Amino acid sequence: MKTQTRITVLLALLAVCFALGLGQWRRHELNRSARLFEEIRNEKETAFDHITQLEGMPLQALCDDYSRWDEMIEFIGRPDPAWAAENLEAALPTYGANALWVLDEKLAVVYRVNNLGTVSLHELPIPQASLPDPAPGFLHFFFDTPEGLMEIRGAPVQPSADTGRLSPPRGWFLVGRTWDGQRMAALTKATGARLSLLTPSSGFLDETPPVKGAIVFYRDLPGPDGKVLRRVRAQYNSTGLARMERFSRQSFFGLAVFLAAIFVVLSISLYRWINRPLGLISASLSAEDPAPLSPIASGRDEFGRFAGLIRDFFSQRDQLRQAQAELQKVNRALRTLSAVDRALVHATDETRLLEETCRTLVEEGGYRLAFVGYAELDEAKSIRVAARAGHDEGFLAEANLTWADNERGNGPSGRAVRAGQVQVIENISADPRVEPWKAASALRGFGSVISLPLALDNGQRGVLTLVRGRPEPFNPEEIKLMTELAENLAFGVQALRAREKNLLARQQVENTLAYWEDTFKSIAD
C-alpha cells in the first residue's frame, strides 16, 4: 500500500473516530438531558399533586369535621333551618365550597344549600343510586352541572366519638366546588402550570401545539361511576430546560464545527506537508524526471533535502548516461577509424576505398547516411558524389550540392569545401543553413550532420559528410577522431593515386625500353 493511500486511510479513520466520538458525546448529552428532564418532570408532577392536594384540603376538612359530628346526626333526625343557616350555610365561604347536601341513611336529601344563586343544585344533579358506595371511606368524584364541572367530596355521617369511623353511617355529608375559570386560574397560579381540561367529546385528545422543552402531564378526574369525566392537562414551560437544550445543541454544533475545522486543517496540513511531497517524489521517480520536484526542492525540511538528493541522483545519472553515450560514440568512432584504416591498408582502388569507407561508417559508425563528394571546377561549382552508403533514397540526386557562395552552397558540405574546416549542424530541423534540404531530410529521418574537408593533391578539394538519425551534438573527441579518419582517407586516396601514377609511369618506361630493345635488335640484324 502506498504511503499516500495509508495517509488517506488514516484521515478516513480519524474522520470516523471524530464522527463516532461526536455522536457518542451527543448521545450522552441527550441521555443526560432526558434524565434531567425526567427528574424535573417527576418533581413537577409531585409538586403539582401536592399542591392540588393542599387545594382540596379545605373541602376535605369540611367533610371530615362536619360528617363526624353528633349535632349533624341530630340535624338529620330533626332538621333545623336556623341551625343549618348558622352552621352549614355559613361554612361555605369559609371552606371555599359552593354547595353542600345532607342525606339521610336512605340517601334522601335532608338539606341543601349553594352560594351560586341557582335552584338547579337544590337536588343532586345525579340520581342517588348513582352515588359511589361510601363504605370504603371518603368520596371524591366530579360531575357536570348546568353551572359547569363540579368537584364533590363526601363522607358518611358518624358520631363524634367514632374516630376510627367504624360505626354504621347515619347519613351522608356532601360538599361541592365548581371548576370554573376562576378556579382554574387559582390552580394555575398555585401550581405555576398552564392548565386546561380535555373533554370526552374530543376523545381526550390534546390538540395544543407542543412547546420545545415543555413538561406536559395529565391527571384524570373521575366521575361518579369511576370512569374518566375530564382530563387535566398541565404544562410547565421550563425556560431552564429550553436553555439547556439550546446550549447543548449549540455546543454540539460548535464542537462539530471545531472538530471539522481541526480535521480540515489536519487534512490540508497532511496533504501539504506529507501527501503532496510524497506524490511529487513518487511522480518524479516513476517518470525518472526531476522536474516534478521543483515545488519542494528548495524546502529546508526532510522532503526538501530528500528532493535535493533525488535531483542530484538524476543529475549524476544523466551525467553518467551522457558520459556513457559519449564513450559509446568515441568507441564507435574508434572502431570505425580502425575499420577504415584496415580498408586503407588493403585498398587497391580509389572508388572501392571510398565505397568501403562509406559502408563502414554506416554499418560500424551507426550513421544514417555517409557520402564522399569532390569539388568540381565547373561553372556551378558543383559537388560530385563519388561514393555513398545508407539511406540516400534519392536525396543526393535531388540535393544539387555546390560549394559556391550562395544559399545551396551554405550547407555543411559546401562550407566545408569552401572554408576547409569541419562543419557541424546539431539539429537540421532548426538550423536555417540547411533550409533547402529540411523537408527532404525530415522525410528520411535526418537529425544532425557533420562535414569534414578532404585535402587532396594538386589543390583538389573533397568532403566527407556523415548524417545521424536524431538531433544531437558531436562531442569533441568524436570530431577529433572523425577528422583523423578524414585525413587518413584523404591520405589513402592520394596514396592510391600516387601508386596508380607510379604504375602508369613504370608501364610507360617498360614500354619504352621494350620499344628501343626491339629497335636495336632490328638495326643489328
C-alpha positions in Angstrom: 0.0 0.0 0.0 1.3 3.4 -0.9 2.1 5.9 1.8 -0.4 8.4 0.3 -3.0 5.7 0.5 -2.1 5.0 4.1 -2.4 8.7 4.9 -5.8 8.8 3.2 -7.0 5.8 5.1 -5.6 7.4 8.3 -7.6 10.5 7.6 -10.7 8.5 6.9 -10.3 6.6 10.2 -9.8 9.9 12.0 -12.9 11.3 10.4 -14.8 8.1 11.5 -13.4 8.4 15.0 -14.3 12.1 15.2 -17.9 11.3 14.0 -18.2 8.4 16.4 -16.9 10.5 19.3 -19.1 13.4 18.4 -22.1 11.0 18.1 -21.3 9.4 21.5 -20.9 12.8 23.1 -24.3 13.9 21.6 -25.9 10.7 22.8 -24.5 11.2 26.2 -25.8 14.8 26.3 -29.2 13.7 25.1 -29.4 10.9 27.7 -28.3 13.4 30.4 -30.9 15.9 29.2 -33.5 13.1 29.2 -32.6 12.1 32.7 -32.7 15.7 33.9 -35.9 16.2 32.1 -37.4 13.2 33.7 -36.2 14.3 37.2 -37.7 17.7 36.7 -40.9 16.2 35.4 -41.1 13.9 38.4 -40.5 16.9 40.7 -43.2 19.0 38.8 -45.7 16.1 39.0 -45.0 15.6 42.7 -45.3 19.3 43.4 -48.5 19.5 41.3 -50.1 16.6 43.1 -49.1 18.0 46.5 -50.4 21.5 45.6 -53.7 20.1 44.3 -54.0 18.0 47.4 -53.4 21.1 49.5 -56.0 23.0 47.4 -58.5 20.2 48.1 -57.8 20.1 51.9 -60.4 22.8 52.8 -63.2 20.7 51.2 -61.8 17.5 52.8 -61.6 19.2 56.2 -65.2 20.4 55.8 -66.3 16.9 55.1 -64.2 15.4 57.9 -65.3 17.9 60.5 -69.0 18.1 59.7 -69.6 14.4 59.0 -68.2 13.2 62.3 -70.4 15.3 64.5 -73.2 14.4 66.9 -75.1 17.6 66.1 -75.2 16.6 62.4 -76.8 13.3 63.4 -79.4 15.2 65.4 -79.9 17.5 62.4 -80.6 14.6 60.1 -83.1 13.3 62.5 -84.7 16.7 63.2 -83.8 19.2 60.5 -83.5 22.8 62.0 -83.2 25.5 59.3 -81.8 28.0 61.8 -79.1 25.6 62.9 -78.3 24.8 59.2 -78.1 28.5 58.3 -75.8 29.2 61.2 -73.6 26.2 60.9 -73.8 24.9 57.4 -74.6 27.8 55.1 -72.0 30.0 56.9 -69.3 27.3 56.3 -69.4 27.5 52.5 -67.3 30.7 52.1 -65.1 29.7 55.0 -64.0 26.4 53.3 -64.2 27.7 49.7 -67.2 25.5 48.9 -70.1 26.4 46.6 -72.7 23.8 47.6 -73.5 21.1 50.2 -76.0 18.4 50.7 -77.0 16.4 53.7 -78.5 13.0 53.1 -80.2 10.6 55.4 -79.5 6.9 55.6 -81.7 6.3 52.6 -79.8 8.9 50.5 -82.8 11.3 50.6 -81.8 14.9 50.6 -82.4 16.4 54.1 -80.8 19.8 53.4 -79.1 21.5 50.5 -77.6 25.0 50.0 -75.4 26.8 47.5 -74.0 30.2 47.1 -74.3 30.3 43.3 -77.8 31.6 43.4 -79.2 28.7 41.3 -82.0 26.3 42.1 -80.6 23.7 39.8 -78.4 22.4 42.7 -81.3 22.0 45.2 -81.4 18.4 44.2 -78.4 16.3 43.5 -77.7 16.5 39.7 -77.3 12.8 39.6 -79.6 10.1 40.9 -78.9 8.9 44.4 -78.5 5.4 43.1 -75.5 6.7 41.1 -73.7 7.8 44.2 -70.5 5.8 44.8 -70.5 3.5 47.7 -69.2 5.5 50.7 -68.4 2.4 52.7 -64.7 2.4 51.9 -64.5 6.0 53.3 -64.5 9.5 51.9 -66.0 10.2 48.5 -64.3 12.2 45.8 -65.6 12.5 42.2 -66.7 15.0 39.6 -69.9 15.5 37.7 -71.4 18.0 35.2 -73.9 20.6 36.3 -75.6 23.5 34.5 -73.1 25.8 36.2 -70.2 23.7 34.9 -67.9 21.0 36.2 -68.2 20.4 40.0 -65.9 18.6 42.3 -67.7 16.6 45.0 -66.2 15.4 48.3 -68.3 13.4 50.8 -68.2 11.3 53.9 -70.6 9.2 56.0 -72.1 11.0 59.0 -71.0 9.3 62.2 -70.8 10.1 65.9 -68.0 12.4 67.2 -66.5 9.7 69.3 -66.1 7.3 66.3 -62.6 8.5 65.5 -62.0 5.3 63.6 -65.2 5.7 61.6 -66.2 2.1 62.3 -69.9 2.7 63.1 -72.7 2.4 60.5 -73.3 5.6 58.7 -76.3 7.8 60.0 -76.4 9.7 56.7 -74.0 11.4 54.2 -72.5 14.8 54.0 -71.5 16.1 50.5 -69.8 19.3 49.6 -69.1 20.7 46.1 -66.9 23.2 44.4 -67.2 24.4 40.8 -64.2 24.2 38.5 -64.9 27.4 36.6 -62.5 29.9 35.1 -61.8 31.4 38.5 -61.0 28.1 40.0 -58.7 27.1 37.0 -56.9 30.5 37.4 -56.4 29.9 41.1 -55.0 26.4 40.4 -52.8 27.8 37.6 -51.4 30.5 40.0 -50.9 27.9 42.8 -49.2 25.3 40.6 -47.4 27.6 38.1 -48.6 25.4 35.3 -50.8 26.2 32.3 -54.0 24.1 32.9 -56.7 23.0 30.5 -59.5 20.5 30.6 -59.8 17.8 28.0 -63.4 16.6 27.4 -64.5 13.1 26.4 -66.2 14.6 23.3 -62.7 15.2 21.9 -61.6 11.7 22.9 -59.3 13.5 25.4 -57.1 14.4 22.5 -54.5 17.0 23.3 -54.6 19.5 20.4 -52.3 22.0 22.0 -49.2 22.6 19.9 -46.1 21.1 21.6 -43.6 23.6 23.0 -39.9 22.7 22.9 -38.6 21.9 26.4 -42.1 22.0 28.0 -43.2 19.4 30.6 -46.7 18.1 30.0 -48.6 15.6 32.0 -52.2 14.7 32.7 -54.5 13.9 35.6 -57.8 12.1 35.3 -60.9 13.5 37.0 -63.2 10.5 37.8 -67.0 10.7 37.5 -69.4 9.0 39.9 -69.1 5.8 38.0 -65.3 5.8 38.3 -64.8 6.5 34.6 -62.8 9.5 33.4 -65.0 12.5 33.2 -62.4 15.1 32.4 -58.6 15.1 32.0 -56.5 17.9 33.3 -53.6 18.9 31.1 -50.7 20.5 33.0 -47.9 22.2 31.1 -44.8 23.7 32.6 -42.7 25.8 30.2 -39.3 25.3 31.6 -37.0 28.0 30.3 -34.1 26.3 32.0 -34.6 23.1 30.1 -35.1 25.1 26.9 -31.9 27.0 27.6 -30.1 23.8 28.4 -31.3 22.1 25.3 -30.3 25.1 23.2 -26.9 25.3 24.9 -26.5 21.5 24.3 -27.4 21.9 20.7 -25.2 24.9 20.2 -22.4 23.1 22.0 -22.9 20.1 19.7 -22.8 22.1 16.6 -19.9 24.2 17.9 -17.9 21.1 18.8 -18.8 19.6 15.4 -17.6 22.7 13.6 -14.5 22.8 15.8 -13.7 19.1 15.1 -14.5 19.6 11.4 -12.1 22.6 11.3 -9.4 20.5 13.1 -10.0 17.7 10.6 -9.8 20.1 7.6 -6.7 21.8 8.9 -5.2 18.4 9.7 -6.1 17.1 6.2 -4.7 20.2 4.5 -1.6 20.0 6.6 -1.0 16.3 5.9 -1.6 16.9 2.2 0.6 19.9 2.1 3.4 18.6 4.3 3.4 14.9 3.6 1.0 13.7 0.9 1.8 16.3 -1.7 5.6 15.9 -1.3 5.3 12.2 -1.4 3.2 12.4 -4.5 5.7 14.7 -6.2 8.6 12.4 -5.2 6.6 9.3 -6.5 5.8 11.1 -9.8 9.4 12.1 -10.2 10.7 8.6 -9.5 8.0 7.0 -11.8 8.8 9.4 -14.6 12.6 9.3 -13.9 12.4 13.1 -14.2 13.4 15.6 -11.5 11.1 18.3 -12.9 8.1 17.4 -10.6 10.4 18.1 -7.6 10.8 21.8 -8.3 8.0 22.9 -5.8 9.7 21.2 -2.8 13.3 21.1 -3.8 14.0 24.5 -2.2 12.4 23.5 1.2 14.5 23.1 4.3 12.6 20.1 5.7 13.3 16.4 5.2 11.3 16.3 1.9 13.3 19.2 0.6 16.6 17.5 1.4 15.3 14.2 0.0 14.2 16.0 -3.2 17.7 17.5 -3.4 19.2 14.1 -3.1 16.9 12.8 -5.8 17.7 15.7 -8.1 21.5 15.1 -7.5 20.9 11.4 -8.3 19.1 12.2 -11.5 21.8 14.7 -12.4 24.6 12.2 -11.7 22.6 9.6 -13.6 22.2 11.9 -16.6 25.9 12.8 -16.5 26.8 9.1 -16.3 24.4 8.3 -19.2 25.8 11.2 -21.2 29.4 10.0 -20.4 28.4 6.5 -21.4 26.8 7.8 -24.6 29.9 9.9 -25.4 32.1 6.9 -24.6 30.0 4.8 -26.9 30.3 7.4 -29.6 34.0 7.5 -29.2 34.3 3.7 -29.1 32.2 3.5 -32.2 34.3 6.2 -33.8 37.5 4.3 -32.9 36.0 1.1 -34.3 35.1 2.9 -37.4 38.5 4.5 -37.7 40.1 1.1 -37.2 37.9 -0.5 -39.9 38.6 2.4 -42.3 42.4 2.1 -41.6 42.2 -1.6 -42.4 40.3 -0.8 -45.6 43.1 1.7 -46.4 45.8 -0.9 -46.0 44.1 -3.4 -48.3 42.7 -0.9 -50.8 43.8 -1.1 -54.4 41.2 1.1 -56.0 40.0 4.6 -55.1 36.4 4.0 -55.8 36.3 0.8 -53.8 38.1 2.6 -51.0 35.5 5.3 -50.9 32.6 2.9 -51.1 34.1 0.7 -48.4 34.7 3.7 -46.2 31.1 4.9 -46.6 29.7 1.4 -45.9 31.9 1.1 -42.8 30.8 4.5 -41.5 27.1 3.4 -41.8 27.4 -0.1 -40.5 30.1 0.3 -37.9 29.6 4.0 -37.0 25.8 4.0 -36.9 25.4 6.9 -39.3 22.2 7.1 -41.3 24.0 8.4 -44.4 27.6 8.8 -45.4 29.0 10.1 -48.7 32.2 11.5 -50.2 32.0 14.4 -52.6 34.6 16.1 -54.8 34.5 19.8 -55.7 34.2 20.3 -59.4 35.6 23.4 -61.1 32.6 23.8 -63.4 30.6 27.0 -63.6 28.1 25.8 -60.9 30.9 24.8 -58.6 29.1 21.6 -58.1 30.0 18.8 -55.7 30.1 15.4 -57.4 29.2 12.5 -55.2 32.0 9.9 -55.6 30.6 7.3 -53.1 27.7 6.8 -50.7 26.1 4.4 -48.3 23.0 4.4 -46.1 19.5 5.9 -46.5 20.0 8.0 -49.6 16.7 7.3 -51.2 17.4 9.8 -54.0 18.4 12.6 -51.5 21.8 13.3 -53.1 20.4 13.2 -56.6 17.9 16.0 -55.6 20.2 17.9 -53.3 22.2 19.8 -56.0 25.1 20.2 -53.7 27.5 23.1 -54.5 30.4 24.8 -52.9 29.5 28.2 -54.4 28.9 31.1 -52.1 25.1 31.0 -52.3 22.1 29.5 -50.5 22.8 26.0 -51.7 26.5 26.4 -51.1 25.8 27.5 -47.5 25.1 23.9 -46.3 27.7 21.9 -44.3 29.2 20.2 -47.3 29.6 23.4 -49.4 31.0 25.3 -46.4 33.5 22.5 -45.6 34.8 22.5 -49.2 34.9 26.3 -49.4 36.4 27.0 -45.9 38.4 23.8 -45.5 37.0 23.5 -41.9 34.8 21.0 -40.2 31.1 22.0 -40.3 28.7 20.7 -37.7 24.9 21.1 -37.6 23.3 19.5 -34.4 19.7 20.0 -35.4 18.8 20.0 -39.0 15.1 21.0 -38.5 16.1 24.1 -36.5 19.1 25.4 -38.5 18.4 27.9 -41.2 21.6 27.0 -43.1 20.0 23.8 -44.4 16.7 25.3 -45.3 16.7 24.0 -48.9 17.0 20.4 -47.6 14.8 20.4 -44.5 11.8 18.8 -46.0 13.7 16.1 -47.7 15.8 15.5 -44.5 12.7 15.2 -42.4 11.2 12.6 -44.8 14.4 10.5 -44.5 14.8 10.9 -40.7 18.0 13.0 -40.8 18.7 14.7 -37.5 22.3 16.1 -37.4 25.2 16.3 -39.8 29.0 16.7 -39.8 31.0 17.6 -42.9 34.8 17.0 -42.9 37.0 18.6 -45.6 39.3 16.3 -47.6 42.6 18.0 -48.7 43.8 16.2 -51.9 46.8 16.7 -54.2 47.0 19.3 -56.9 44.7 21.6 -54.8 41.7 19.3 -55.3 39.1 19.6 -52.6 36.7 17.0 -51.3 34.3 16.5 -48.4 33.2 13.5 -46.2 29.7 14.1 -44.9 28.1 12.0 -42.1 24.4 12.2 -41.2 22.8 11.0 -38.0 19.2 9.9 -37.5 18.5 12.2 -34.5 19.4 15.7 -33.4 22.4 15.5 -31.0 25.7 17.2 -30.6 29.0 15.8 -31.8 31.5 15.7 -28.8 35.0 17.0 -29.3 36.6 13.6 -29.1 34.3 12.2 -31.8 35.0 15.2 -34.0 38.7 14.7 -33.5 38.5 11.0 -34.4 36.4 11.7 -37.5 38.8 14.5 -38.5 41.6 11.9 -38.2 39.6 9.5 -40.3 39.0 12.1 -43.0 42.7 12.9 -43.1 43.6 9.2 -43.3 41.0 8.8 -46.1 42.5 11.8 -48.0 46.0 10.3 -47.5 44.8 6.9 -48.7 43.2 8.5 -51.8 46.4 10.3 -52.5 48.5 7.2 -51.9 46.3 5.2 -54.3 46.5 8.0 -56.9 50.3 8.1 -56.5 50.6 4.4 -56.8 48.5 4.4 -59.8 50.7 7.2 -61.3 53.8 5.2 -60.5 52.3 2.1 -62.0 51.4 4.1 -65.1 54.9 5.6 -65.3 56.6 2.2 -64.8 54.4 0.8 -67.5 55.4 3.6 -69.8 59.1 3.1 -69.0 58.8 -0.7 -69.6 57.0 0.0 -72.9 59.7 2.5 -73.9 62.5 0.0 -73.0 60.8 -2.7 -75.0 60.4 -0.4 -78.0 64.1 0.5 -78.0 65.1 -3.0 -77.4 63.1 -4.1 -80.4 64.5 -1.2 -82.4 68.2 -2.1 -81.6 67.6 -5.7 -82.5 66.2 -4.7 -85.8 69.3 -2.5 -86.5 71.7 -5.2 -85.5 70.0 -7.7 -87.8 
